[in-house]
Amino acid sequence: MFPLYDENPRATRPYMNYSLLAINFAVFIWEAAVTGFFTNQQATVRLFLDYGFVPANFLEGAPSMRIDAFSSVLSSMFMHGGIMHLLGNMLFLWIFGDNIEDRFGHGKYLASYLFWGFIASMAHTAWAMNVGGQQLLIPAVGASGAISGVLGAYVLMFPRARIVTLMFYFFITTARIPAFAYIFMWFIFQVFAATVGAGAGVAYLAHIGGFAIGLAFGLSYKGLAKVRFRLAYLPKESYKREEKPIEPREMKQIVRPLRMEGITTREYVEILVEMPGVNERDISINVYDNIVYIEAVTEDGYRRYKGKAILRADVKQEPEFTHYLNGILRVRLVRK
């Protein structure tokens, strides 16, 4: 199974994800230039020992807080051992990373990505310590640990998003697989390979560690979202400390970004938008050049929701229907 893209609209441009992709490609070009595209074995070994993550070096330098012990964790996350290693990782980052950045925000996404990579390196270190021997001296490189964290967060935050996948049987076809099913199969393969020791040279425990911390982040995000949703529906009386007249003052609206999730089929695109506290009649929906602009003000007038969804399909300008219930707006747009 070969993933092509996900059917999951986003509301912002994933500039940080684009930057991570660009840095990985730039570092690989540098690697190829230094090693003669990995034909110079001595230069290749030296490069990976200097900038890859070597568990023994980390265990030696971490207690004394040596900079090189921690810098190798960062540098190894942007290095790859070959063109297929790079392209495989960047494909997954391209497909799944943009929606996580859309929900987390640019800065939080970058910080989470780097933290997931760090935890993945720690999981690999624990495995190397358990195995012992030469495994502590072999450098590990690749973005797959951090990208596994992206997958862990994605499967909890967008379980129903469809992953358009190229299938190879007796013929070649495509299938739209729910994210929870696709990523679950990916995870089962990582566990199986780690158990039987398949694929020598692949840090499967780093993948599992990154995925686990990504799950924890996704679960925390959903829990915080539920708390914010419930707080939005607290009765106004709960905010009153005492009954006394107050002087009228100018009200300042708080602009809230929209949280969206979408599904794309052959006939339509459907968007789910979280915007509690508004009246359905006050929701504005406009479609221009396959970009859906949604805006609304809560009934108390204190919050304004504003955002857009960039679609990957041509749709008609008028929604087929809209439905608002329990703080969730559902919009269906017919494909042209």
C-alpha positions in Angstrom: 0.0 0.0 0.0 1.4 3.4 -1.1 -0.3 6.5 0.3 -0.9 9.3 -2.2 -2.7 12.0 -0.3 -5.3 12.6 2.4 -8.8 14.0 2.0 -8.7 16.4 4.9 -9.1 20.1 4.2 -7.1 22.6 6.3 -7.7 26.3 7.2 -4.1 27.6 7.1 -1.0 27.3 5.0 1.4 24.8 6.6 4.5 27.0 6.3 6.4 25.1 9.1 5.7 21.8 7.4 7.0 23.2 4.1 10.1 24.4 5.9 10.7 21.0 7.5 10.5 19.4 4.1 12.8 21.9 2.5 15.4 21.5 5.3 15.4 17.7 4.9 16.0 18.0 1.2 18.7 20.6 1.6 20.5 18.5 4.2 20.3 15.5 1.9 21.9 17.5 -1.0 24.7 18.4 1.4 25.1 14.8 2.4 25.3 13.7 -1.2 27.9 16.4 -2.0 30.1 15.5 1.0 30.0 11.7 0.3 29.9 11.7 -3.5 26.3 10.4 -3.3 27.4 7.9 -0.7 30.1 6.3 -2.9 32.9 7.4 -0.6 32.5 4.9 2.2 35.0 6.6 4.5 33.4 10.0 4.2 29.9 8.5 4.7 30.9 6.7 7.9 32.6 9.8 9.2 29.5 12.0 8.4 27.1 9.7 10.2 29.3 9.3 13.2 29.7 13.1 13.5 26.1 14.1 12.9 24.0 11.0 13.4 22.6 9.9 16.8 25.0 7.4 18.4 23.4 6.0 21.7 26.8 5.4 23.3 27.9 9.0 22.7 24.6 10.3 24.1 24.8 8.1 27.3 28.4 9.3 27.8 27.7 13.1 27.3 24.1 13.5 28.6 24.9 13.3 32.3 27.4 16.2 32.0 25.0 18.1 29.7 27.5 18.1 26.8 26.2 20.1 23.9 27.3 17.5 21.3 25.3 14.8 23.0 22.1 16.7 22.5 22.9 18.4 19.2 23.3 15.0 17.5 19.6 14.3 18.4 18.6 17.4 16.4 21.0 16.9 13.4 20.1 13.2 13.0 16.4 14.1 12.6 17.3 15.8 9.3 19.7 13.3 7.8 18.9 10.2 5.7 20.8 7.2 4.5 19.6 7.2 0.9 17.2 8.7 -1.6 14.4 6.2 -0.9 14.8 6.7 2.8 14.3 10.5 2.3 11.4 10.2 -0.2 9.5 7.8 2.0 9.7 9.9 5.1 9.0 13.1 3.2 5.9 11.6 1.6 4.4 10.8 5.0 5.4 14.2 6.4 3.7 15.9 3.3 0.5 13.9 3.7 0.0 14.0 7.5 2.0 17.0 8.8 -0.1 19.9 7.3 -3.3 19.1 9.2 -1.4 18.7 12.6 0.2 22.1 12.0 -3.2 23.5 11.1 -4.6 22.4 14.5 -1.5 23.1 16.7 -0.3 26.3 15.1 3.0 26.9 13.5 5.2 27.3 16.6 3.6 24.6 18.6 3.8 22.2 15.7 7.5 22.7 15.3 8.1 22.3 19.1 6.0 19.2 19.1 7.8 17.7 16.1 11.2 18.2 17.6 10.1 16.8 20.9 8.6 13.7 19.2 12.0 13.2 17.5 13.8 13.5 20.8 11.5 10.9 22.5 12.0 8.6 19.5 15.7 8.8 20.0 15.3 8.0 23.7 13.2 4.9 22.8 15.9 3.8 20.4 18.6 4.3 23.1 16.6 2.2 25.5 16.4 -0.6 22.9 20.1 -0.3 22.2 21.0 -0.5 25.9 18.8 -3.7 26.2 20.4 -5.3 23.1 23.9 -4.0 24.0 27.0 -4.7 21.9 27.5 -2.9 18.6 24.0 -1.4 18.6 25.2 1.3 21.0 27.8 2.4 18.5 25.7 2.4 15.3 24.6 5.9 14.3 20.8 6.4 13.7 19.6 8.9 11.2 16.2 9.9 9.7 13.1 11.9 10.4 10.9 8.8 10.8 10.8 9.0 14.7 9.4 12.5 14.6 7.1 11.7 11.7 5.8 8.7 13.7 4.7 11.3 16.3 2.8 13.1 13.6 1.0 9.8 12.7 0.1 9.2 16.4 -1.4 12.7 16.8 -3.2 12.4 13.4 -4.9 9.1 14.1 -6.6 10.5 17.2 -7.4 14.0 15.8 -8.6 12.9 12.3 -9.6 9.2 12.6 -12.3 9.5 9.9 -10.1 11.3 7.3 -9.7 9.2 4.1 -6.2 8.3 2.9 -6.2 7.7 -0.9 -3.8 4.8 -1.3 -2.3 3.0 -4.3 -3.0 -0.7 -4.0 -0.9 -3.4 -5.7 -2.7 -6.8 -6.3 -3.1 -8.5 -9.6 -3.8 -5.0 -10.9 -3.1 -1.5 -9.7 -5.9 0.5 -8.2 -6.6 3.1 -5.5 -8.7 2.9 -2.3 -9.9 5.4 0.2 -8.9 4.0 3.6 -9.9 5.7 6.9 -6.9 7.1 8.7 -7.5 5.0 11.8 -7.3 1.8 9.7 -4.3 2.8 7.6 -2.2 4.1 10.6 -3.3 1.1 12.7 -2.0 -1.3 10.0 1.2 0.8 9.8 1.7 0.5 13.6 1.0 -3.3 13.6 3.8 -3.7 11.0 6.2 -1.7 13.2 5.5 -3.8 16.2 5.8 -7.0 14.2 9.1 -6.0 12.6 10.5 -4.9 16.0 9.4 -8.2 17.6 10.9 -10.5 14.9 13.9 -8.3 14.2 13.0 -7.7 10.5 14.7 -5.1 8.5 18.1 -4.9 10.1 19.3 -1.3 10.3 15.8 0.1 10.8 15.1 1.7 14.3 11.6 0.3 14.7 11.6 1.1 18.5 12.2 4.8 17.6 9.1 4.6 15.4 7.0 3.0 18.2 8.3 5.6 20.7 7.5 8.5 18.5 4.1 7.1 17.7 3.3 6.7 21.4 4.2 10.2 22.3 2.2 11.5 19.3 -0.8 9.6 20.6 -0.3 11.2 24.0 -0.3 14.7 22.4 -3.3 13.9 20.3 -5.2 12.7 23.3 -4.2 15.8 25.3 -5.3 18.0 22.5 -8.8 16.4 22.3 -9.2 16.6 26.0 -8.3 20.3 26.1 -10.7 20.9 23.2 -13.6 19.2 25.2 -12.8 21.4 28.2 -12.8 24.6 26.1 -16.1 23.5 24.5 -17.8 22.9 27.9 -16.5 26.2 29.3 -18.0 28.0 26.3 -21.5 26.7 27.4 -21.2 27.6 31.1 -24.2 29.8 32.1 -23.3 33.4 32.3 -24.3 33.4 36.0 -21.3 31.2 36.8 -19.0 34.1 35.9 -20.7 36.6 38.2 -18.8 37.2 41.4 -21.3 39.7 42.9 -24.4 41.5 41.9 -23.5 45.2 41.5 -24.1 47.7 38.7 -21.2 48.2 36.3 -20.6 51.0 34.0 -21.1 50.2 30.3 -17.9 49.9 28.3 -16.9 49.1 24.8 -17.0 45.4 24.1 -13.9 43.9 22.4 -14.5 40.7 20.4 -12.1 37.8 20.7 -11.3 36.3 17.3 -11.1 32.5 17.4 -9.6 30.4 14.6 -11.8 27.6 13.3 -11.1 24.0 14.0 -12.2 21.9 11.0 -12.2 18.3 9.8 -13.3 17.2 6.4 -14.2 14.3 4.2 -13.9 14.2 0.4 -15.8 11.7 -1.8 -16.3 11.4 -5.6 -19.6 13.4 -5.3 -19.1 16.0 -2.6 -16.8 17.5 0.1 -18.1 17.7 3.6 -16.6 20.0 6.3 -17.2 19.8 10.1 -16.5 23.0 11.9 -16.3 23.5 15.7 -17.9 26.8 16.6 -20.0 26.7 19.8 -22.4 29.4 20.9 -23.5 30.8 17.5 -26.8 31.1 15.8 -27.1 29.2 12.5 -28.7 32.2 10.8 -25.6 34.3 11.6 -23.1 32.0 10.0 -21.5 33.3 6.8 -20.2 30.8 4.2 -18.6 31.9 0.9 -16.7 29.8 -1.7 -14.2 31.4 -4.0 -11.7 29.4 -6.1 -12.1 26.2 -4.0 -11.4 28.1 -0.8 -14.3 28.1 1.7 -14.5 31.1 4.0 -16.6 30.7 7.2 -17.3 33.4 9.7 -19.7 33.9 12.6 -20.2 35.8 15.9 -21.4 34.1 19.1 -24.8 35.1 20.4 -23.3 37.0 23.3 -21.1 39.0 20.9 -17.9 38.3 22.6 -16.3 35.8 20.2 -15.9 35.9 16.5 -15.0 32.7 14.6 -13.2 33.2 11.3 -11.3 30.9 9.1 -11.0 29.2 5.7 -10.6 25.7 4.3 -8.4 25.1 1.3 -10.0 22.3 -0.7 -8.2 20.0 -3.1 -11.3 19.5 -5.3 -13.4 21.8 -7.5 -16.8 22.5 -5.8 -19.8 24.6 -6.6 -20.1 27.9 -4.9 -23.4 27.2 -3.2 -23.4 24.6 -0.4 -25.8 21.6 -0.9 -26.8 21.9 2.7 -25.7 23.2 6.1 -26.6 21.9 9.5 -25.6 23.3 12.9 -26.1 21.2 16.1 -24.4 21.2 19.5 -21.7 23.7 18.4 -20.8 21.8 15.3 -21.4 23.2 11.8 -21.8 20.7 9.0 -21.3 21.9 5.4 -21.7 19.8 2.3 -20.3 21.1 -1.1 -21.1 19.3 -4.4 -18.1 18.6 -6.6 -18.1 19.9 -10.1 
